[in-house]
Amino acid sequence: MSDDHTRVRDFFAARAADWDSRFPDDGPAYRAAAGELGLRPGARVLDAGCGTGRALPALRDAVGPSGVVLGVDLTPAMLEAAVRAGRDRDGQLLLADVTRLPLRDGILDAVFGAGLISHLPDPARNLRELSRVVRPGGLLALFHPIGRAALAARQGRQITPDDLRAEANLRPLLATSGWQMTSYVDEDARFLALAVRQG
């Protein structure tokens, strides 16, 4: 396991037990963001870096009983918390690395990634891996339940020009990774960038 992966796993393992209780009001934001994907019944969707699975109920509602919902996370403790919360009923949970997914090419209709991009060790290459498993015309949602400025304030830091989630940085990063950004919202109440898989 790379140092990046170890650091991410250790960071989230230490916080898994009380993760949901630290952010109890995020449910409506997750539901709204999942709704932005416009998923149809029967669609196949991945929650990449699913953590405790907070998006899984909304994704399951969108794709219905005939759809497929996968939740992939690198941290066993986060997946255990998802099971304790009963979210394994809404999707199949997989202990796996989103930078090397155990999925066939083009098998998915969409990927949802909450808080994901800041934890990717090689964002361009890792976003290409997400595009690999999505069919052409499929969608990617990069989401955070609060915007960049609010998150920076919460963490006691300033936004810097090299922030990957800044539109000026994210749009070309997505473009070089097989995605075309179709919308971008960065408000105090949420961050959401939507992109369509090219090719």
ZIRA-V443434 format. One record per residue. N is the residue number from 1. RES is the residue in one letter. PHI is phi in degrees with one decimal (999 if undefined). D_CENTER is the distance of its C-alpha to the mean C-alpha in Angstrom with 2 decimals. Layout:
((N/RES/PHI/D_CENTER) (N/RES/PHI/D_CENTER))
//
This chain:
((1/M/999/20.91) (2/S/-72.2/20.50) (3/D/-59.3/21.01) (4/D/-60.0/17.48) (5/H/-65.3/16.15) (6/T/-62.1/18.88) (7/R/-62.3/18.14) (8/V/-63.6/14.46) (9/R/-61.0/15.66) (10/D/-64.9/18.60) (11/F/-58.0/16.83) (12/F/-78.3/14.62) (13/A/-61.3/17.53) (14/A/-69.9/19.78) (15/R/-113.4/17.72) (16/A/-61.7/16.51) (17/A/-60.9/19.68) (18/D/-116.2/19.53) (19/W/-57.4/15.86) (20/D/-65.0/16.01) (21/S/-72.3/19.48) (22/R/-74.1/18.58) (23/F/-131.5/16.36) (24/P/-71.8/18.22) (25/D/-100.9/17.97) (26/D/-81.0/14.25) (27/G/-52.5/14.54) (28/P/-61.2/15.85) (29/A/-67.4/13.24) (30/Y/-63.1/10.45) (31/R/-61.7/13.02) (32/A/-63.8/13.89) (33/A/-65.6/10.55) (34/A/-62.4/10.17) (35/G/-64.1/13.79) (36/E/-65.4/13.37) (37/L/-70.1/12.21) (38/G/61.3/15.77) (39/L/-66.5/15.30) (40/R/-104.7/18.74) (41/P/-53.8/20.24) (42/G/91.9/20.09) (43/A/-71.1/16.90) (44/R/-115.6/14.68) (45/V/-133.5/10.89) (46/L/-114.0/8.32) (47/D/-96.3/5.50) (48/A/-86.8/4.61) (49/G/72.0/5.58) (50/C/-69.3/6.44) (51/G/58.2/9.15) (52/T/-84.2/11.80) (53/G/78.6/10.27) (54/R/-63.7/10.60) (55/A/-86.6/8.85) (56/L/-60.2/10.93) (57/P/-60.1/14.19) (58/A/-67.8/13.28) (59/L/-66.6/11.83) (60/R/-62.8/15.03) (61/D/-58.4/17.18) (62/A/-69.2/16.08) (63/V/-92.9/16.84) (64/G/71.2/19.74) (65/P/-66.9/21.53) (66/S/-87.3/21.96) (67/G/-85.1/18.30) (68/V/-119.6/16.08) (69/V/-122.2/12.91) (70/L/-115.6/11.52) (71/G/-118.9/9.51) (72/V/-115.4/9.47) (73/D/-147.6/9.92) (74/L/-86.0/12.53) (75/T/-107.8/14.23) (76/P/-54.9/16.77) (77/A/-63.9/17.40) (78/M/-68.3/13.96) (79/L/-65.6/14.42) (80/E/-62.3/17.97) (81/A/-65.1/17.01) (82/A/-63.2/14.96) (83/V/-65.3/18.19) (84/R/-59.8/20.38) (85/A/-81.3/18.64) (86/G/79.4/19.32) (87/R/-79.6/15.82) (88/D/-68.1/16.72) (89/R/-73.9/18.90) (90/D/-95.5/16.05) (91/G/-167.5/14.42) (92/Q/-80.0/15.36) (93/L/-96.0/13.94) (94/L/-127.4/14.19) (95/L/-82.3/14.82) (96/A/-159.0/13.78) (97/D/-98.3/12.61) (98/V/-67.9/9.74) (99/T/-84.8/12.35) (100/R/-147.2/14.86) (101/L/-74.9/13.67) (102/P/-84.8/16.60) (103/L/-131.1/16.33) (104/R/-72.2/18.84) (105/D/-60.4/18.59) (106/G/63.3/17.68) (107/I/-83.2/17.15) (108/L/-106.5/14.10) (109/D/-93.6/14.20) (110/A/-162.0/10.57) (111/V/-128.7/6.99) (112/F/-113.4/4.28) (113/G/-132.5/0.98) (114/A/-91.2/3.46) (115/G/63.0/6.02) (116/L/-78.9/4.98) (117/I/-62.5/7.78) (118/S/-72.8/10.52) (119/H/-106.2/10.39) (120/L/-82.0/10.83) (121/P/-68.6/14.60) (122/D/-138.6/15.39) (123/P/-53.0/12.91) (124/A/-63.8/15.15) (125/R/-66.9/15.72) (126/N/-70.6/12.23) (127/L/-68.4/11.06) (128/R/-64.9/14.26) (129/E/-63.6/13.32) (130/L/-65.1/10.38) (131/S/-67.3/13.12) (132/R/-59.2/15.55) (133/V/-90.6/14.19) (134/V/-107.9/13.90) (135/R/-67.2/17.29) (136/P/-55.0/18.83) (137/G/88.1/18.13) (138/G/-72.6/14.78) (139/L/-119.6/11.89) (140/L/-128.6/8.59) (141/A/-119.2/6.97) (142/L/-102.4/5.76) (143/F/-132.0/6.45) (144/H/-147.2/8.50) (145/P/-70.1/11.27) (146/I/-135.3/13.87) (147/G/-75.2/14.81) (148/R/-60.8/15.61) (149/A/-65.8/19.22) (150/A/-65.0/18.72) (151/L/-66.3/16.30) (152/A/-60.8/18.87) (153/A/-63.2/21.64) (154/R/-60.7/20.12) (155/Q/-91.0/19.95) (156/G/69.7/23.43) (157/R/-135.5/22.78) (158/Q/-101.7/23.19) (159/I/-70.7/20.89) (160/T/-111.4/22.05) (161/P/-61.3/22.50) (162/D/-89.8/20.42) (163/D/-56.4/17.17) (164/L/-59.2/14.58) (165/R/-84.1/13.11) (166/A/-63.1/16.68) (167/E/-55.7/17.24) (168/A/-64.2/20.08) (169/N/-94.3/18.02) (170/L/-71.5/14.77) (171/R/-58.1/16.78) (172/P/-68.8/18.85) (173/L/-61.7/16.15) (174/L/-62.6/14.35) (175/A/-60.8/17.89) (176/T/-80.0/18.84) (177/S/-111.9/15.87) (178/G/95.3/16.72) (179/W/-123.2/14.96) (180/Q/-119.6/16.80) (181/M/-66.3/15.40) (182/T/-110.7/16.79) (183/S/-157.5/16.05) (184/Y/-148.2/15.19) (185/V/-130.6/15.55) (186/D/-135.8/15.92) (187/E/-121.7/17.93) (188/D/-56.2/18.64) (189/A/-81.2/17.04) (190/R/-172.2/13.63) (191/F/-122.6/11.78) (192/L/-150.5/10.45) (193/A/-116.9/10.86) (194/L/-109.4/11.35) (195/A/-142.6/12.67) (196/V/-111.0/14.78) (197/R/-73.0/15.41) (198/Q/-84.2/18.89) (199/G/94.9/21.75))
//
